[in-house]
């Protein structure tokens, strides 16, 4: 079932733990995921693990989301 097909989701803390699990789940359910984490290398590693994603619709934001 693709409950989130055609939707976009911003997941903070996506580099590990619950954030990584949520990013994988949303992507598997059809969402286009924007994965953000203060440690961009963690998110980049998550995304490079192609076996953990179904469609490959994941984009990475390296660093915080606050305004400068």
HUWO-V414417 format. One record per residue. N is the residue number from 0. RES is the residue in one letter. SS is DSSP state (a for helix, b for strand, c for the rest). OMEGA is omega in whole degrees, -180 to 180 (999 if undefined). Layout:
BEGIN
<<N,RES,SS,OMEGA> <N,RES,SS,OMEGA>>
END
This chain:
BEGIN
<<0,X,c,-179> <1,X,c,-174> <2,X,c,-176> <3,X,c,179> <4,X,c,180> <5,X,c,-180> <6,X,c,174> <7,X,b,180> <8,X,b,174> <9,X,b,-179> <10,X,b,176> <11,X,b,-178> <12,X,c,-174> <13,X,c,-178> <14,X,c,-178> <15,X,c,173> <16,X,a,-177> <17,X,a,180> <18,X,a,179> <19,X,a,180> <20,X,a,179> <21,X,a,179> <22,X,a,179> <23,X,a,-178> <24,X,a,180> <25,X,a,-180> <26,X,a,179> <27,X,a,179> <28,X,c,172> <29,X,c,-179> <30,X,c,168> <31,X,b,-171> <32,X,b,171> <33,X,b,-175> <34,X,b,-178> <35,X,b,177> <36,X,b,178> <37,X,c,177> <38,X,c,-177> <39,X,a,180> <40,X,a,178> <41,X,a,180> <42,X,a,179> <43,X,a,178> <44,X,a,179> <45,X,a,-178> <46,X,a,-179> <47,X,a,177> <48,X,c,-172> <49,X,a,-178> <50,X,a,-177> <51,X,a,-180> <52,X,c,-176> <53,X,c,-173> <54,X,c,-178> <55,X,c,-179> <56,X,c,-179> <57,X,b,179> <58,X,b,-173> <59,X,b,169> <60,X,b,-178> <61,X,b,177> <62,X,c,-176> <63,X,c,-178> <64,X,c,-179> <65,X,c,178> <66,X,c,-179> <67,X,c,999>>
END
